[in-house]
């Protein structure tokens, strides 16, 4: 019987890392990443000699915002990034940091063994929405979550990750 070289099972969505481009350290505590989505506008037009039906052509591409969520801690990275776009009481001319308010992200999906199987680059992100604190409820038993909504100008899958890694195999006895 030939050895199985292709993975048949889909990857799970719970093992991932988010990094700022240029850093090997993951962003602390990210528990949820919104979907990476691109849509292309449809431009309908008709030929002058045949008004009975429409033709369709691709228009502008649009990249949907991405939401990052994490448990609320003393780390202020989300807040600092959101304040680069608009700082309350920043003073005239100091309310935004236009030089460095955009950042590129790297999102890595891993298999169950922790091997990176997909990597996406997300370009020119900036914070359009920042939730500093969730609704508070004394009767709840939940984690306090902070979130940011990131506008972006493009996503690209890493072409260097073309061959899936050799996944570890169990070599021991079974029951």
ZAPA-970327 format. One line per 3 residues: for each residue y negated, z negated, x of N, C-alpha, C. Coordinates in Angstrom, 3 decimals, decimal comma. Each point is the difference from the previous one (the first is absolute). Last residue first. Layout:
N
Y:Z:X:Y:Z:X:Y:Z:X; ...
//
This chain:
175
-0,819:-21,461:-3,777:0,833:-0,974:-0,723:0,861:0,698:-1,023; -1,806:2,001:4,853:-0,418:-0,176:-1,392:0,970:-0,964:-0,657; -1,616:0,725:5,434:1,052:-0,008:-1,026:-0,621:-0,145:-1,389
-3,099:2,208:3,851:0,904:-1,146:-0,123:1,052:0,176:-1,072; -3,888:2,865:1,385:1,232:0,245:0,759:1,039:-1,102:-0,190; -4,693:2,513:-2,359:0,766:-1,229:0,085:1,330:0,293:0,650
-4,576:2,818:0,968:1,179:-0,051:-0,862:0,719:-1,315:0,207; -5,354:2,271:0,682:1,111:-0,815:0,466:1,141:0,003:-1,012; -3,282:4,234:0,446:0,011:-1,321:-0,607:1,201:-0,794:0,512
-3,097:4,069:2,073:1,394:-0,378:-0,228:0,010:-1,422:-0,533; -4,371:2,970:-0,977:0,681:-0,743:1,051:1,467:-0,238:-0,352; -2,709:4,395:-1,719:0,145:-1,415:-0,325:0,746:-0,730:1,121
-3,156:4,317:0,655:1,414:-0,358:-0,040:0,110:-1,473:-0,347; -4,315:1,856:0,292:0,750:1,022:-0,733:1,474:-0,353:-0,149; -4,855:-1,937:1,663:1,181:-0,667:-0,574:0,790:0,992:-0,847
-4,085:1,282:2,059:0,875:-0,431:1,093:1,272:-0,674:-0,513; -3,797:1,522:-2,738:1,015:1,023:0,281:0,963:-0,400:1,121; -2,878:-2,915:-3,744:0,164:0,142:1,441:1,088:1,021:0,298
-3,126:0,106:-4,450:1,245:-0,582:0,465:0,149:0,292:1,491; -4,639:-0,475:-2,927:0,847:0,919:0,756:1,242:-0,749:0,449; -4,872:-0,142:-3,392:1,221:-0,634:0,476:0,833:1,057:0,711
-5,599:-0,854:-1,743:1,185:0,775:0,339:1,157:-0,846:0,472; -4,460:-1,586:-1,213:-0,261:1,438:0,040:1,202:0,799:0,469; -1,239:-5,051:-2,771:0,431:0,650:1,231:-0,219:1,500:-0,105
-0,931:-5,427:-2,244:-0,224:1,432:-0,154:0,411:0,631:1,323; 1,620:-4,873:-1,947:-0,471:0,846:1,092:-0,144:1,447:-0,435; 0,198:-5,467:-1,818:0,258:1,368:-0,441:-0,650:0,914:1,024
1,920:-5,368:0,172:-1,048:0,974:0,264:0,462:1,353:-0,518; 1,209:-5,744:-0,757:0,325:1,425:0,082:-1,234:0,814:0,358; 2,687:-5,331:-0,429:-1,249:0,744:0,186:0,377:1,467:0,162
2,605:-4,581:-2,327:0,007:1,317:0,631:-1,428:0,515:0,156; 3,178:-4,784:-0,850:-1,336:0,567:-0,131:-0,044:1,286:0,829; 4,522:-2,099:-2,289:-0,737:0,157:1,252:-1,376:0,586:-0,312
2,823:-3,060:-3,625:-0,051:1,325:0,609:-0,807:-0,052:1,295; 1,162:-2,757:-4,481:0,724:-0,280:1,242:0,097:1,321:0,745; -3,397:-2,273:-4,201:0,837:1,038:0,590:0,692:-0,499:1,264
-3,325:-2,340:-2,798:1,349:-0,034:-0,576:0,946:1,021:0,610; -4,708:-0,435:1,146:0,665:-1,252:0,374:1,419:-0,091:-0,543; -3,071:4,324:1,378:0,633:-0,575:-1,180:0,791:-1,233:0,418
-3,733:4,321:1,653:0,613:-1,284:0,327:0,515:-0,651:-1,278; -0,981:5,325:1,752:-0,226:-0,997:-1,037:0,728:-1,271:0,407; -0,959:2,639:4,253:0,524:0,368:-1,318:-0,469:-0,990:-1,066
-2,645:1,554:4,644:0,834:-1,052:-0,554:0,511:0,436:-1,376; -2,452:2,988:2,808:0,059:-1,129:0,923:0,961:-1,081:-0,487; -0,497:5,433:-0,595:0,243:-1,166:-0,856:0,234:-1,179:0,922
-2,395:5,143:0,384:0,558:-1,160:0,688:0,150:-1,130:-1,003; -1,010:5,767:0,585:0,146:-1,143:-0,901:0,688:-1,125:0,760; -1,037:4,037:2,157:-0,855:0,243:-1,169:0,072:-1,160:-0,995
0,975:1,095:5,548:0,251:-0,910:-1,117:-0,984:0,290:-1,132; 2,049:3,598:3,723:-1,052:-0,989:-0,144:0,222:-0,763:-1,303; 2,475:3,967:3,731:0,041:-0,960:-1,115:-1,235:-0,894:0,023
1,915:4,159:2,682:-1,372:-0,304:-0,416:-0,054:-0,886:-1,236; 4,859:1,864:0,842:-1,219:0,254:0,751:-1,272:-0,417:-0,726; 5,628:-0,975:0,659:-0,983:0,082:-1,077:-1,370:0,010:0,665
5,518:0,921:1,349:-1,347:-0,275:0,471:-0,938:0,214:-1,179; 5,539:-1,226:0,345:-1,105:0,779:-0,553:-1,309:-0,461:0,632; 5,756:-0,163:0,754:-1,310:-0,505:0,405:-1,047:0,940:-0,591
5,714:-1,451:-0,241:-1,121:0,844:-0,412:-1,289:-0,664:0,441; 4,066:-1,895:1,315:0,575:1,267:-0,463:-1,065:0,965:-0,494; 0,912:-4,745:3,277:-1,004:0,821:-0,678:0,622:1,345:-0,356
2,766:-4,683:0,406:-0,343:1,191:0,770:-0,996:0,843:-0,796; 2,381:-4,184:-1,360:-1,311:-0,147:0,618:-0,408:1,165:0,875; 3,971:-0,684:-2,949:0,186:-0,521:1,359:-1,328:-0,165:0,732
0,307:1,942:-4,396:0,413:-1,390:-0,103:0,174:-0,657:1,364; -3,386:4,047:-0,068:1,282:-0,178:-0,673:0,366:-1,483:0,025; -5,203:1,761:-0,004:1,159:-0,283:0,836:1,269:-0,063:-0,842
-5,490:2,015:0,169:1,110:-0,415:-0,850:1,217:-0,161:0,893; -5,647:0,007:0,888:1,362:0,279:0,453:1,009:-0,550:-0,998; -5,547:1,518:0,707:0,941:-0,686:-0,888:1,401:0,429:0,399
-5,383:-0,074:2,017:1,347:0,486:0,214:0,906:-0,832:-0,903; -5,685:1,306:0,116:1,150:-0,889:-0,155:1,280:0,716:0,365; -5,763:0,239:1,013:1,250:0,704:-0,272:1,126:-1,013:-0,053
-5,438:-0,688:-1,187:1,104:-0,266:0,919:1,180:0,878:-0,396; -5,821:-0,982:-0,899:1,230:0,761:-0,242:1,039:-0,345:1,059; -4,424:-1,798:0,125:0,596:-0,487:-1,233:1,282:0,751:-0,362
-3,509:0,108:3,903:1,413:-0,355:0,123:0,627:-0,524:-1,286; -4,633:1,762:0,487:0,639:0,482:1,221:1,506:-0,240:-0,015; -3,131:-1,531:-3,414:0,458:1,370:-0,155:0,734:0,533:1,226
-1,133:-4,682:-2,371:0,231:0,379:1,393:0,572:1,407:-0,006; -3,337:-3,070:-3,610:1,234:0,741:0,261:0,060:0,396:1,473; -3,575:-2,685:-1,715:0,990:-0,256:-1,044:1,287:0,792:0,183
-4,394:-0,216:2,501:1,159:-0,694:0,552:1,087:-0,250:-1,016; -4,379:2,087:-0,863:0,586:0,742:1,105:1,243:-0,644:0,587; -2,818:-3,225:-2,695:-0,364:1,412:-0,029:0,524:0,708:1,241
2,669:-4,336:-1,580:-1,366:0,324:0,404:-0,224:1,498:0,022; 3,956:-2,739:-1,386:-0,030:0,522:1,365:-1,394:0,322:0,489; 2,163:-1,874:-4,315:-1,072:-0,664:0,745:-0,048:0,447:1,456
4,309:1,619:-1,894:-0,933:-0,710:-0,873:-0,977:-0,787:0,865; 2,641:4,435:1,499:-0,091:-1,424:0,279:-1,057:-0,618:-0,894; 3,291:4,677:0,420:-1,175:-0,585:-0,641:0,035:-1,500:0,175
2,891:2,885:2,516:-0,500:0,986:-0,946:-1,259:-0,518:-0,691; 2,325:-2,799:2,934:-0,571:1,095:0,790:-0,583:1,074:-0,907; 2,405:-3,747:-1,739:-1,415:-0,264:0,273:-0,631:1,058:0,895
4,671:0,096:-1,002:-0,762:0,274:-1,223:-1,497:-0,194:0,240; 2,876:-1,177:3,497:-0,007:1,456:-0,177:-0,813:0,370:-1,235; 0,661:-4,557:0,849:-0,871:0,593:1,025:-0,102:1,511:-0,172
3,016:-2,337:-2,791:-1,390:-0,307:-0,343:-0,968:0,631:1,000; 4,633:0,321:0,875:-0,355:0,800:-1,182:-1,474:-0,192:-0,349; 1,718:-2,693:3,521:-0,098:1,411:0,373:-0,391:0,891:-1,175
0,695:-5,067:0,812:-1,118:0,604:-0,739:-0,135:1,495:0,246; 3,757:-4,479:0,065:-0,347:1,261:0,668:-1,040:0,737:-0,841; 2,196:-4,078:-1,402:-1,277:-0,177:0,695:-0,421:1,256:0,748
3,007:0,668:-4,351:0,113:-0,941:1,124:-1,377:-0,178:0,624; 2,893:2,462:-4,488:-1,280:-0,509:0,481:0,234:-1,059:1,072; 3,343:4,214:-1,129:-0,260:-1,383:-0,360:-1,274:-0,489:0,666
0,413:5,222:-1,063:0,640:-1,000:0,856:-0,347:-1,387:-0,504; -0,438:5,885:-0,943:-0,023:-1,374:-0,486:0,682:-0,904:1,001; -2,398:5,312:-0,675:0,776:-0,905:0,845:-0,155:-1,407:-0,556
-0,717:5,421:-1,886:-0,260:-1,425:-0,110:0,928:-0,771:0,932; -2,262:5,269:-0,383:1,187:-0,802:0,307:-0,398:-1,470:-0,088; -2,010:5,070:-2,158:-0,188:-1,261:0,727:1,324:-0,747:0,169
0,073:5,401:-0,394:-0,226:-1,169:-0,846:-0,211:-1,251:0,847; -1,079:5,272:1,068:0,898:-1,062:0,422:-0,349:-1,265:-0,770; -0,638:5,658:-0,658:-0,562:-1,331:-0,195:1,050:-1,019:0,410
-1,441:5,706:0,405:0,992:-1,070:0,123:-0,710:-1,339:-0,121; -1,569:4,956:-2,157:-0,203:-1,054:0,995:1,154:-0,998:-0,017; 1,389:4,427:-2,175:-1,390:-0,333:0,307:-0,073:-1,059:1,079
3,763:4,081:-1,902:-0,301:-1,349:0,489:-1,473:-0,160:0,319; 1,768:3,307:-3,941:-0,105:-0,033:1,457:-0,269:-1,435:0,434; 1,669:3,289:-4,618:-0,326:-1,303:0,588:0,032:0,109:1,516
-0,732:3,254:-4,837:0,673:-0,171:1,281:-0,450:-1,347:0,567; 0,247:1,934:-5,350:-0,728:-0,533:1,150:0,885:-0,013:1,232; -0,108:3,361:-4,684:0,582:-1,182:0,634:-0,816:-0,398:1,232
-1,290:3,613:-2,983:0,986:-0,675:-0,845:0,660:-1,205:0,668; -3,475:3,501:1,516:-0,462:-1,315:-0,463:1,048:-0,783:-0,795; -0,570:4,207:3,544:1,111:-0,589:-0,747:-0,373:-1,405:-0,457
-2,879:2,853:2,697:0,660:0,980:-0,849:1,126:-0,586:-0,848; -2,576:-2,677:3,145:-0,906:0,629:-0,957:0,682:0,968:-0,947; 2,414:-4,384:2,094:-0,351:1,336:0,489:-0,823:0,692:-1,080
0,113:-5,384:0,626:0,603:1,143:-0,695:-0,423:1,279:0,688; 0,694:-5,686:1,259:-0,866:1,179:-0,073:0,752:1,119:-0,718; 0,109:-5,706:1,739:0,494:1,057:-0,896:-1,003:1,142:-0,032
1,418:-4,218:3,439:-1,109:0,873:-0,392:0,590:1,120:-0,847; 1,496:-5,266:1,593:0,425:1,315:-0,451:-1,233:0,773:-0,459; 0,758:-4,254:3,762:-0,594:0,480:-1,243:0,519:1,401:-0,315
2,697:-3,752:2,791:-0,805:1,199:0,215:-0,511:0,469:-1,358; 1,912:-4,910:2,508:0,045:0,949:-1,111:-0,943:1,158:0,320; 2,810:-4,559:2,399:-0,948:1,107:0,145:0,147:0,888:-1,225
1,490:-5,356:1,866:0,025:1,071:-0,996:-1,100:1,014:0,269; 2,901:-4,791:1,440:-0,785:1,039:0,674:0,087:1,238:-0,873; 0,519:-5,332:-1,724:0,617:1,285:0,354:-0,988:0,924:0,707
-0,543:-5,380:0,450:0,015:0,980:-1,078:0,539:1,336:0,492; 1,280:-4,864:1,969:-0,816:1,170:0,324:0,111:0,958:-1,170; 1,069:-5,603:1,268:0,095:1,158:-0,888:-0,964:1,083:0,453
0,572:-4,134:2,355:1,186:-0,101:-0,852:0,173:1,205:-0,911; -2,481:-1,815:4,936:-0,049:1,002:-1,071:1,297:-0,089:-0,803; -1,546:-2,820:4,039:0,381:-0,402:-1,346:-0,056:1,031:-1,105
-2,538:0,911:4,704:0,705:-1,217:-0,400:0,261:-0,070:-1,503; -0,185:4,409:3,163:-0,989:-0,758:-0,759:0,744:-1,171:-0,638; 2,070:1,996:4,531:-0,144:0,270:-1,437:-1,116:-0,841:-0,615
0,265:1,815:5,195:0,189:-1,175:-0,833:-0,147:0,365:-1,477; -0,761:2,973:3,726:1,437:-0,164:-0,236:0,294:-1,180:-0,902; -4,470:3,453:0,406:0,514:-1,347:0,201:1,502:-0,009:-0,261
-2,729:3,896:-0,573:-0,369:-0,471:1,319:0,491:-1,403:0,304; -0,679:1,296:-5,037:0,278:0,962:1,054:-0,535:-0,520:1,335; 1,622:-3,380:-3,692:-1,211:0,759:0,241:0,289:0,926:1,162
3,930:-1,663:-3,341:-0,720:-0,253:1,246:-1,310:0,772:-0,015; 4,538:-1,810:-3,198:-1,281:0,688:-0,027:-0,736:-0,397:1,273; 5,509:0,068:-1,861:-1,104:-0,581:0,770:-1,238:0,861:-0,191
5,197:-1,098:-2,636:-1,065:0,886:0,465:-0,998:-0,787:0,826; 4,383:-0,402:-3,616:-0,116:-0,220:1,444:-0,996:1,005:0,571; 1,442:-0,140:-4,676:-0,469:-1,340:0,324:-0,201:-0,256:1,495
1,836:3,878:-2,837:-1,462:-0,028:0,121:-0,550:-1,349:0,445; 4,818:3,031:1,020:-0,567:-1,031:-0,879:-1,513:-0,072:0,249; 3,217:4,491:0,667:-0,564:-1,171:0,670:-0,584:-0,953:-1,032
4,212:3,261:-1,225:-1,456:0,045:0,214:-0,471:-1,275:0,701; 4,984:2,186:0,670:-0,744:-0,971:-0,803:-1,491:0,124:0,260; 3,157:2,619:2,438:-0,013:0,427:-1,397:-0,827:-0,933:-0,877
0,138:1,626:5,478:-0,074:-1,138:-0,911:-0,081:0,529:-1,424; 2,378:2,536:4,263:-1,187:-0,047:-0,854:0,074:-1,218:-0,910; 3,540:1,064:3,008:-1,192:0,032:0,850:-1,289:-0,073:-0,816
5,643:-1,210:-0,209:-1,189:0,224:-0,825:-1,240:-0,059:0,889; 5,054:1,501:1,593:-0,918:-1,131:-0,019:-1,236:0,372:-0,808; 4,963:2,262:-0,900:-1,192:0,061:0,841:-0,875:-1,241:-0,163
5,471:0,283:-0,457:-1,180:0,000:-0,847:-1,241:0,000:0,891
//
